[in-house]
Amino acid sequence: MNKIISVVLAATLLPIAVAASAAETKIGFVNTERVFREAAPAMKAQKKLEKEFAGREQELQKMAKQAKELQAHLEREGVTISESDRRNKERDLANLNRDFQRAQREFREDLNLRRNEELGAVHDRAKKTIMEIAEKEKFDLVLEEAVYFSPRIDITDRVLKALTDK
């Protein structure tokens, strides 16, 4: 009989103990997408990348314009120029398109690599800032990803401000 009373008592008190400990737990949430979009270091990194890759992007635009002009010339003058000239221009256009696609692919790969490097540095700074805030404000848990989060546990604005102040 004592075992039954102990089991019933434990079953009754366990949810109360869990609820009491959950009430003391301090949880925070940081929206990392917002941090990557709005934080001063992230915007600085974006401007740095734009400046770094501006020349190559202009070169790609120049190549695309050349290909478009050559294509338009072939369509306009294709029937009036000699067969050998038309073939040469078609070959030039094919070579230009191939070079453009290769340069564009290399550009995207290099840009993605550099973007990942820059965002990795931003993420490291944000993570240090989040840890400082968590320790200072005595958070038990800070999440970066969630299906749902309540705005009352969102500390993203504090993280953004702290990153701006550094």
SULUR-V413824 format. One line per field, one symbol per residue. psi: psi as a letter, one per 30 degrees, with the letter a starting at -180 (. if undefined). A space follows every 50 residues. Layout:
# SULUR-V413824
psi = ???
This chain:
# SULUR-V413824
psi = eeeeeeeeeeeefeeeeeeeeeffkjklkkjeeeefefkeeeeeeeeeee eegeeeeeeeeeeeeeeeeeeeeeeegefflleeeeeeeeeeeeeeeeee eeeeeeeeeeeeeeeeeeeeeeeeeeeeeeeeeeeeghkfkkkfkkekkk ffgjgeeeeeeeeef.
